[in-house]
Amino acid sequence: GLGVITESILEAYADHVATLQRGYEAALAAQRFMSQPFAVATQFTGIPGQYVKLEDTISSFERLVAGEFDTLPEQAFFMAGTIDDVIKNAEKQAKG
């Protein structure tokens, strides 16, 4: 009856909202990850610049988009040179 249809619609809506939320969180992580520390910005950020090979950046970004790092906090991606730096940042944040 109507209750089953309503429940089905609500479940579909909840799934859609969850998908949008995951997409939004992934986009924020990607944005933060693209803030890699550049040498020219060191004087403004106080964070030493890092050289990261293009291949490493592309590989890390592909893994990010695939959801491999969805459990890591968004802030761990900020000003991280490599994905290993992101993981280390997340570990530091978890320890407090």
ChimeraX attribute file (.defattr): number of C-alpha atoms within 10 A of each C-alpha:
attribute: neighborCount
match mode: 1-to-1
recipient: residues
	/A:1	5
	/A:2	7
	/A:3	8
	/A:4	9
	/A:5	10
	/A:6	11
	/A:7	11
	/A:8	12
	/A:9	12
	/A:10	12
	/A:11	12
	/A:12	12
	/A:13	12
	/A:14	12
	/A:15	12
	/A:16	12
	/A:17	12
	/A:18	12
	/A:19	12
	/A:20	12
	/A:21	12
	/A:22	14
	/A:23	14
	/A:24	12
	/A:25	15
	/A:26	19
	/A:27	15
	/A:28	16
	/A:29	23
	/A:30	17
	/A:31	14
	/A:32	17
	/A:33	25
	/A:34	16
	/A:35	13
	/A:36	19
	/A:37	22
	/A:38	16
	/A:39	14
	/A:40	10
	/A:41	12
	/A:42	13
	/A:43	10
	/A:44	7
	/A:45	13
	/A:46	10
	/A:47	14
	/A:48	14
	/A:49	18
	/A:50	15
	/A:51	11
	/A:52	13
	/A:53	11
	/A:54	9
	/A:55	9
	/A:56	13
	/A:57	17
	/A:58	11
	/A:59	12
	/A:60	18
	/A:61	19
	/A:62	12
	/A:63	14
	/A:64	18
	/A:65	15
	/A:66	11
	/A:67	13
	/A:68	12
	/A:69	18
	/A:70	15
	/A:71	8
	/A:72	17
	/A:73	18
	/A:74	20
	/A:75	16
	/A:76	21
	/A:77	27
	/A:78	21
	/A:79	22
	/A:80	23
	/A:81	23
	/A:82	21
	/A:83	20
	/A:84	11
	/A:85	15
	/A:86	22
	/A:87	17
	/A:88	15
	/A:89	19
	/A:90	19
	/A:91	14
	/A:92	11
	/A:93	13
	/A:94	10
	/A:95	6
	/A:96	6
